[in-house]
Amino acid sequence: MDRYTGTKHTREFRDMPRPLRDPVRHTYGEYRGWPEDQRLELIEGVAYAMAPAPTRQHQRLVGELFRVVADALEGSGCEVNIAPFDVRLPDGDEADDDIVTVVQPDISVVCDPSKLDDKGCRGAPDWIIEVLSPATAGHDQVRKLLLYERHGVKEYWLVHPIDRVVTMYRLEEGAYGRPAVSELQGCSACRACPGAEVAWERVVKGLPATAGAG
């Protein structure tokens, strides 16, 4: 029996290419029973194994971003969370165990406290930031982009650590328009959280030119 799904498979998740895609449709109820040492996401019922542990430089960049964003939003009522943190994205009013999409963004900002509980967040965060790595870039730039647009994430930033640029998607009339692209210099403001901005000099200070690869 497969340790993750309870069904017979010839290979376990850990042996498959990443991001993993297996043929079985899953729910959040199953997800909660999977081993804690296996980081997985569900997108429309499909399980994806997340990349191996990110590089130290990638984690430093995520950590600095978290610190800057948390400082910018202090006292605003918005909560800032860093991965691993489960974001459940229901299609309607289904019970938690029936939800088929659960993701773990690098950084997520939630300004509606009713969406937060001990399990994480249920519903779209206001602002999501992903730091790209070679193993997950396509997943973040295509699959998650469409997912976040459909579920109403107001602002989605993709930080390219090697190219030193940030791509910012903002929801307008239910869709992401042409993204704003900026070098990691000066400040970038988040429209979804008025008053919040990221000072890139503080974020990238001390990181080598190749930081974030991996």
Secondary structure, 3 states (H helix, E strand, C coil): CCCCCCCCCCCCHHHCCCCCCCCCCCCHHHHCCCCCCCCEEEECCEEEECCCCCCHHHHHHHHHHHHHHHHHCCCCCCEEEECCCCEECCCCCCCHHHCCCEECCCEEEECCHHHEECCEEECCCCEEEEECCCCCHHHHHHHHHHHHHHHCCCEEEEEECCCCEEEEEEEECCEECCCEEEECCCEEEECCCCCEEEEHHHHHCCCCCCCCCC
